[in-house]
Amino acid sequence: MFDKVSKWFRQRYSNTVNSIAFYPALIAIGFLVLSYAALLLDFSDIGKNIKQNWDFISLQDASTARSIATTIAAGILSLTVFSFSMVMILLNQAASNMSNRILDSMIGNRFQQAVLGFYIGTIVYALFLLSTIRDIDSGIYIPALSIYLLILLTVIDIFLFIYFLHYITQSVKYQTIIERLHRETRNALEHCDRSNPEEDDSEIRFPDLSGKEIKLKVGNYFQGFDEKSLVHFCEENDLLISFPYTIGTYLLAGSTYMVVQSNEEITSEKIDTLKVLVDLHAGQPIKKNPYYGFEQLTEVALKALSPGINDPGTAVLSLHVLADLLTYQQEFHPRTVLRDSKGQVRIVARRPSFTALIENFLLPIWDYGKNDRVLRQEMHRMLEQLVTALNKVEDQVPVVKLLELVKQAVRQNSLNSLSYSRPD
């Protein structure tokens, strides 16, 4: 029961933190606390003394304070609606011209969320302050300090809006969106668990492993597993678990997604616990699986090469980033084998080979854009650099094969160009 609650909490926590409303809600709560603290200062002895001694920061008329708070709340609300209408336009354009799967990356932009939170926080501050203003004779009982702080926050909102306009004009560029995907994917690759090159796991192969097969009841996406908890559980119960599919694979109902080996009987309670520690849900979180970033960049290139968009320049940008990520990939070795604290193998997972990466992410771009001269020439240049950058011979083989295809197409195109340019 505890494991199920833990999995439910882990999934809800991830959805909540990655939501567009999470940071704005936190910031708005912070502004609510700020408004309460400002009012405490206003009505404290220190605040009253400040207003008595400094007449220029005191307000004698409650209606003036109320008008200021009302005007600011209405104005910032309009500013919020206008600013994030622009964001919605940007998201719609990106989904139409690039790929709707990149929206998660754009919605999760922290700067946009921070600006939204600051706007909403200012509105919350103004409304809370408005509810405390009373018609009284003495000006020291009017929250003048809080009003002037509200004015300062409004000035900050205006400068934020000016910078936000500049930021949106930059964010709408395809190069900026592709670079963001590049950065997120590279960071995810860097933080992946990496194997120790000195460990020899060559004797462990999935076909050699057999045991109790755990099948899927409802089709879903395999999104990995809780590594620390699963290794700890396997160590406690002396289990060896293998996963036949790579992360991101869609599994049909009845598919075997986990094989469990044990010298003892595998009870239903153990199986239930194992199921809880395995993630099966939709979505493409790059932080969990960096190869989702590869896939999204490939989709951007394919969409750009479609007849409806016809933007080979964007496809070339995606190709550059993919080539860089493939080069970066060779420096890291995601672990296919996880061991416990005693060095005993507990989990055997599948990772995509370098050949699979070439076939899944570069070949589709070549198949779709090989008739485009710009993409063909750039593919030729990128593959030549990629071959020289790779250290392992087995990684060079699929790149060399694709390079030969590209060279043939380039030579053929050059011959055709010469024949077309020949005078009569």
C-alpha positions in Angstrom: 0.0 0.0 0.0 2.8 2.4 0.9 4.6 1.7 -2.4 1.4 2.5 -4.4 1.0 5.8 -2.5 4.6 6.6 -3.1 4.3 6.0 -6.8 1.1 8.1 -6.9 2.8 10.9 -5.0 5.9 10.7 -7.3 3.8 11.0 -10.5 1.6 13.8 -9.1 4.7 15.6 -7.8 6.3 15.5 -11.3 3.1 16.6 -13.0 2.7 19.5 -10.5 6.2 20.7 -10.6 6.3 20.7 -14.4 2.9 22.4 -14.6 2.8 26.0 -16.0 0.9 27.0 -12.8 3.3 25.7 -10.2 5.8 28.6 -10.0 3.2 31.3 -10.5 1.2 29.8 -7.6 4.3 29.8 -5.4 5.1 33.4 -6.3 1.5 34.5 -5.7 1.6 32.9 -2.3 4.8 34.8 -1.6 3.2 38.1 -2.5 0.3 37.3 -0.3 2.7 36.8 2.6 4.5 40.0 1.6 1.2 42.0 1.7 0.5 40.7 5.2 4.0 41.6 6.4 3.7 45.1 4.8 0.4 45.7 6.6 1.9 44.6 9.9 4.7 47.1 9.4 2.2 49.8 8.4 0.1 49.5 11.5 3.0 48.9 13.9 4.5 51.6 16.1 7.5 51.8 13.8 5.3 52.3 10.7 3.1 54.9 12.4 6.2 56.9 13.5 7.6 56.8 9.9 4.3 58.1 8.5 4.1 60.8 11.2 7.6 62.0 10.7 7.8 61.7 6.9 4.7 63.4 5.6 5.6 62.8 1.9 5.0 59.0 2.3 1.7 59.3 4.1 -1.8 59.4 2.7 -4.5 61.4 4.3 -7.4 60.2 2.1 -8.5 56.6 2.1 -10.2 57.1 -1.2 -6.9 58.0 -2.8 -5.3 54.8 -1.5 -8.3 52.8 -2.7 -8.1 54.3 -6.2 -4.4 53.6 -6.5 -4.9 49.9 -5.6 -7.9 49.5 -7.8 -6.2 51.1 -10.8 -3.0 49.0 -10.4 -5.0 45.8 -10.0 -7.0 46.4 -13.2 -3.9 47.6 -15.2 -1.7 44.7 -14.2 -4.6 42.3 -15.0 -4.8 43.7 -18.6 -1.0 43.5 -18.8 -1.1 39.8 -17.8 -3.8 39.0 -20.4 -1.9 40.8 -23.2 1.5 39.2 -22.3 0.3 35.6 -22.2 -1.9 36.0 -25.3 1.5 36.5 -27.0 2.7 33.3 -25.4 -0.3 31.4 -26.6 0.3 32.7 -30.2 3.9 31.6 -29.9 2.9 28.1 -28.8 0.3 27.8 -31.5 2.9 28.8 -34.2 5.5 26.4 -32.8 3.0 23.5 -32.8 1.8 24.3 -36.3 5.2 24.8 -38.0 7.5 22.6 -35.9 6.0 19.9 -33.7 3.4 19.8 -30.9 5.7 17.6 -28.9 8.0 20.5 -28.2 5.3 22.4 -26.4 6.2 20.7 -23.0 9.6 22.3 -23.3 8.2 25.7 -24.1 5.5 25.6 -21.5 8.1 24.7 -18.9 10.1 27.8 -19.5 10.8 29.2 -16.0 11.2 32.8 -17.1 7.7 33.0 -18.6 6.3 31.3 -15.4 8.2 33.8 -13.2 6.8 36.8 -15.1 3.3 35.4 -14.9 3.8 34.8 -11.2 5.0 38.3 -10.6 2.0 39.8 -12.4 -0.4 37.6 -10.5 1.4 38.3 -7.3 1.0 42.0 -7.8 -2.7 41.6 -8.4 -3.1 39.5 -5.3 -1.1 42.0 -3.3 -3.3 44.9 -4.6 -6.6 43.0 -3.9 -5.5 42.0 -0.4 -4.4 45.6 0.3 -7.7 47.0 -1.1 -9.7 44.9 1.4 -7.9 46.5 4.4 -8.4 50.2 3.5 -11.0 51.9 5.7 -12.4 55.5 5.8 -10.9 56.9 8.9 -9.8 60.4 10.1 -6.1 59.8 10.9 -3.8 59.2 8.0 -1.5 57.0 10.1 -4.1 54.3 9.9 -4.1 54.2 6.1 -1.6 51.6 4.8 0.5 54.2 3.0 3.8 52.2 3.2 2.0 49.2 1.6 0.6 51.5 -1.1 4.0 52.8 -2.0 5.4 49.3 -2.1 2.6 48.4 -4.5 3.6 51.3 -6.7 7.2 50.1 -6.7 6.0 46.6 -7.7 4.0 48.1 -10.5 7.1 49.9 -11.9 9.0 46.6 -11.7 6.1 44.9 -13.6 6.3 47.6 -16.4 10.1 46.9 -16.8 9.4 43.2 -16.8 6.8 43.7 -19.5 9.3 45.6 -21.7 11.9 42.9 -21.3 9.3 40.2 -21.8 8.4 41.7 -25.2 12.1 41.4 -26.2 12.2 37.9 -24.8 9.2 36.8 -26.8 10.6 38.2 -30.1 13.7 36.1 -29.5 11.8 33.0 -28.4 9.7 32.9 -31.6 12.8 32.2 -33.6 13.2 28.6 -34.6 16.9 28.7 -33.8 16.1 29.6 -30.2 13.6 26.7 -29.9 16.0 24.2 -31.4 18.8 25.5 -29.2 16.6 25.0 -26.1 15.9 21.4 -27.1 19.6 20.9 -27.7 20.5 22.3 -24.2 17.9 20.2 -22.4 18.9 17.0 -24.3 22.6 17.6 -23.7 21.9 18.2 -19.9 19.9 15.0 -19.8 22.7 13.0 -21.4 25.2 14.4 -19.0 23.1 13.5 -16.0 22.4 10.0 -17.2 23.8 7.1 -15.1 27.0 6.1 -16.8 28.8 2.8 -16.7 32.3 2.3 -15.5 34.4 1.5 -18.6 36.5 -0.9 -16.4 33.5 -3.1 -15.7 33.0 -6.0 -18.1 29.3 -6.6 -18.6 29.8 -8.2 -22.0 28.8 -11.6 -20.6 25.3 -10.4 -19.7 22.9 -10.5 -22.5 19.1 -10.3 -22.4 18.4 -13.4 -24.4 20.4 -15.4 -21.8 18.0 -14.3 -19.1 14.9 -16.2 -18.4 12.4 -16.2 -15.5 9.0 -15.1 -14.6 7.6 -12.8 -17.2 5.5 -9.8 -16.1 3.0 -8.8 -18.8 1.2 -5.5 -19.4 -2.6 -5.5 -19.0 -3.2 -2.2 -20.8 -1.0 -0.8 -23.5 1.2 2.1 -22.5 4.6 3.7 -22.8 7.5 2.3 -20.9 9.2 5.3 -19.1 11.8 3.5 -17.1 11.9 2.7 -13.4 12.9 4.0 -10.0 16.5 2.9 -10.1 17.5 3.3 -6.4 14.4 1.8 -5.0 14.4 -1.1 -7.5 18.0 -2.0 -6.9 17.4 -1.9 -3.1 14.4 -4.1 -3.4 16.2 -6.6 -5.6 19.1 -6.7 -3.1 16.7 -7.4 -0.2 14.9 -10.1 -2.0 17.8 -11.5 -4.1 16.2 -10.8 -7.5 17.6 -10.2 -11.0 15.4 -8.1 -13.3 15.7 -7.5 -17.0 13.8 -5.2 -19.2 13.5 -6.3 -22.9 12.6 -2.9 -24.3 14.2 0.5 -24.3 12.7 3.5 -22.5 10.1 5.3 -24.6 8.8 2.1 -26.3 5.1 1.8 -26.6 4.0 -1.7 -25.4 0.8 -3.4 -26.4 -1.4 -5.2 -23.9 0.0 -8.6 -23.2 3.6 -7.6 -23.9 6.3 -8.7 -21.5 7.9 -5.6 -20.1 9.9 -7.2 -17.2 11.5 -10.6 -16.5 12.2 -11.5 -12.9 14.7 -14.2 -11.8 15.0 -15.5 -8.3 16.2 -18.6 -6.5 13.1 -18.4 -4.3 9.4 -18.3 -5.1 8.3 -15.0 -6.6 5.1 -14.1 -4.6 2.3 -11.9 -5.9 3.3 -9.3 -3.2 6.7 -9.0 -4.7 5.3 -8.6 -8.2 2.9 -5.9 -7.0 5.9 -4.0 -5.5 7.9 -4.4 -8.7 5.0 -3.0 -10.8 4.8 0.1 -8.6 8.5 0.8 -9.1 8.2 0.7 -12.9 6.8 3.8 -14.7 4.2 3.3 -17.4 2.6 6.5 -18.7 2.3 8.7 -21.7 4.5 11.8 -22.4 8.0 12.6 -23.6 10.0 14.0 -20.6 13.5 14.7 -21.8 14.8 14.8 -18.3 13.9 11.1 -17.9 14.9 10.0 -21.3 17.3 12.2 -23.3 16.5 10.3 -26.5 13.1 12.0 -26.5 15.1 15.2 -27.3 16.6 13.4 -30.4 13.1 12.4 -31.5 11.7 15.9 -31.1 14.6 17.4 -33.1 14.0 14.8 -35.9 10.3 15.7 -36.0 11.2 19.4 -36.2 13.4 18.6 -39.2 10.8 16.5 -40.9 8.1 19.0 -40.4 10.3 21.7 -41.8 11.0 19.6 -44.9 7.3 19.0 -45.5 5.7 20.6 -48.6 3.4 22.7 -46.5 6.3 24.3 -44.5 9.2 24.0 -47.0 11.9 25.4 -44.7 15.1 23.5 -45.3 17.0 26.0 -43.2 15.2 24.9 -40.0 15.9 21.2 -41.0 19.6 22.1 -41.3 19.6 23.6 -37.8 18.1 20.5 -36.4 20.7 18.4 -38.3 23.5 20.4 -36.8 22.2 19.9 -33.3 21.6 16.2 -33.8 25.2 15.7 -35.1 26.5 17.5 -32.1 24.4 15.4 -29.7 25.6 12.2 -31.4 29.2 13.3 -31.0 28.5 14.1 -27.4 26.8 10.8 -26.9 30.0 8.8 -27.5 31.6 10.4 -24.5 29.0 8.9 -22.1 28.0 5.3 -21.6 24.5 4.9 -20.1 24.6 1.8 -17.9 22.8 -1.3 -19.2 23.6 -3.1 -15.9 22.9 -1.9 -12.4 24.6 -3.4 -9.4 23.8 -3.4 -5.7 26.1 -2.3 -2.9 28.0 -5.6 -3.0 28.6 -5.5 -6.8 26.0 -8.1 -7.6 24.1 -7.5 -10.9 20.5 -6.7 -10.1 19.0 -5.0 -13.2 19.7 -5.5 -16.9 18.2 -2.8 -19.1 18.3 -2.1 -22.8 19.8 1.1 -24.3 19.7 2.1 -27.9 22.9 1.4 -29.8 24.7 4.0 -31.9 23.5 2.3 -35.0 19.9 2.5 -33.8 20.4 6.3 -33.1 21.6 6.8 -36.7 18.7 4.8 -38.1 16.1 6.4 -36.0 17.1 10.0 -36.1 19.4 10.7 -39.2 18.0 8.3 -41.7 14.4 9.7 -41.6 15.8 13.2 -42.3 17.8 11.8 -45.2 14.9 9.8 -46.6 12.6 12.9 -46.5 15.1 15.5 -47.6 17.5 13.8 -50.0 16.1 15.7 -52.9 16.8 19.0 -51.4 20.2 20.4 -52.4 20.7 22.4 -49.2 20.0 19.5 -46.9 22.0 17.1 -49.0 25.1 19.2 -49.0 24.9 19.9 -45.2 24.3 16.2 -44.5 27.4 15.4 -46.4 29.5 17.9 -44.4 28.0 16.8 -41.0 28.6 13.1 -41.7 32.2 13.7 -42.7 32.9 15.5 -39.5 31.0 13.0 -37.4 33.1 10.1 -38.8 36.3 11.8 -37.7 34.9 12.7 -34.3 33.8 9.1 -33.4 36.4 7.0 -31.6 34.9 3.6 -31.9 35.1 1.7 -35.1 31.7 0.1 -34.5 30.1 3.5 -34.2 31.7 4.7 -37.4 30.2 1.9 -39.5 26.6 3.1 -39.7 27.8 6.7 -40.3 30.1 5.6 -43.1 27.3 3.7 -44.8 25.0 6.7 -44.7 27.8 8.9 -45.9 28.3 6.7 -49.0 24.6 7.1 -49.8 24.9 10.9 -49.5 28.1 11.0 -51.6 26.4 9.1 -54.4 23.4 11.6 -54.3 25.8 14.6 -54.3 27.8 13.2 -57.2 24.6 12.4 -59.2 23.2 15.9 -58.5 26.5 17.5 -59.6 26.5 15.6 -62.9 22.9 16.6 -63.5 23.7 20.2 -62.7 26.6 20.2 -65.3 24.4 18.7 -68.0 21.7 21.3 -67.3 24.2 24.2 -67.5 25.8 23.0 -70.7 25.2 25.5 -73.6 23.3 24.3 -76.7 
